[in-house]
Amino acid sequence: MNVASHLLIDVLSGMVDAAVVISNDSDLEFPVRHARGLVPVGLVNPTKGYPAGRLNDAPTVGVGSHWWYQIKPADLHASQLATRTDDRQDHQARPMVSAPYTT
């Protein structure tokens, strides 16, 4: 299943009190719009660009309390594991990446 299906199934079945969608795909406009009528929806933009216009709306639409956030490089830097972690029995080192991951 995809993000849109899971969002609608979870919201319509009453399994969630709120939802967070991490995407900037304007194809999610329909499910996000309908979810906003039932639960607060947070939308996190993982791209460098502006949020897709079709995903924007007023925070008060539907049930309200909606919010938006754009991931910044500092967020990613702050979420990295420490280079080395020590506990009483073992020493672990974070794997070193020799080249940036590309798709």
Secondary structure as UniProt FT lines:
FT   HELIX           3..12
FT   TURN            13..14
FT   STRAND          19..22
FT   HELIX           26..28
FT   HELIX           29..36
FT   TURN            37..38
FT   STRAND          41..45
FT   HELIX           53..55
FT   TURN            59..60
FT   TURN            62..63
FT   STRAND          67..70
FT   HELIX           73..78
FT   STRAND          84..86
FT   STRAND          91..93
//
